[in-house]
Amino acid sequence: MPPTNMSPSPQKPGSRMDGPVRIIPPPGNVFVRTFFLLIDPAAWPRAAMYGFRITLAPLVLVSLVMASIIAINGCHIMYGDILAFARSYDSHYDPMILSGGKLKPIPTPGKKPLHYVTPIFSLTYSTKVHPPQLTHHQLLAVRLTPAGYYIAGNALFSRTHIQPYKNWQQIFARSLGLPLKGGKLAPVTINSQSLLVITHRLFFYFVILAGMILSLLGAVGMLLWAVVAMVFAAPLVALVNVQLRMPLRVAYRIACAVMVPMTVVRAVLLIYNVLPSAPRTFTEEMLPFLVPVGISIWAGVMARKMYGRPKPPAGTRQ
């Protein structure tokens, strides 16, 4: 005959939170977990019942999806900027000749040297700049935009490196179908016609490749941002639940759950330029971290109410 004093099954190993024994429901697949973490705030404190990887998977999924959306949106805007630049080139700027690894403008009445700036894409030409020296203001102009380039007499400067014109002349000549002259590359005329051909034949695939790379880099960046925010939030969540003796690893589960919807919110703000992609002030740098930390503390308060020891009925001895 089985013993009559069978004790209930204990809570999940490693959990030292006081309170009644609870039956832990299965977490469901990653898509179901992600859906509820996005729409149901009560799912954030419930994440304390599951292992960290159970909540980390939705965070990775959301980071990949939102980083891809940001990259697609940015590449679409960049490609549109390049097309607009190519179509309007003849009406605003001097034509240029790319020959022998050097770029030379052809002064034209009513036209001006190249200076095209958008929030994402920018090109600026100056005859006074020769590599490898750039003034502070010229470097700043290049760094103001994610895809900023400064054109000197014999090199193209980006935010990270210098590109010789010889390589660009070879790419442009092949894209335009220009033949070799005496074993040398044919000169390339930079105007609206050549820029449109090159944009359609070359930059379309460049934008697709850039979108794939930016998606991966963006996902890594979002995960790093989430990890930093969790490092700040988890100790505060554990402090809020000090009466429950909540372990720090359980607090990390709650903080990770909060970062799932926060990642979506941050991505939307970046897409609509509400949140700057390159913070310039201390407030802009700290705001993306302070908001998730505050919401994590609120989720910790919800966890205290959810997992706290219930009050005994009146008149009973504790």
Protein Blocks (a to p, Z undefined) as FASTA:
>chain_A
ZZfkbccddddehiacecdddddddebjfklmmmmmmmmmklmmmmmmpcfklmmmmmmm
mmmmmmmmmmmmmmmmmmmmmmmmmmmmmmmpccdddeehiacddddehiacdddddfkb
ccdddfkbccfbdcfklmmmmmmpmbacdddfkbccdfkbccdfklmmmmmmmmnopace
ehiacdddddfklmmmmmmmmmmmmmmmmmmmmmmmmmmmmmmmmmmmmmmmmmmmmmmm
mmnopafklmmmmmmmmmmmmmmmmmmmmmnomacfbdcbfklmmmmmmmmmmmmmmmmm
mmmmmmmccdddehiaZZ
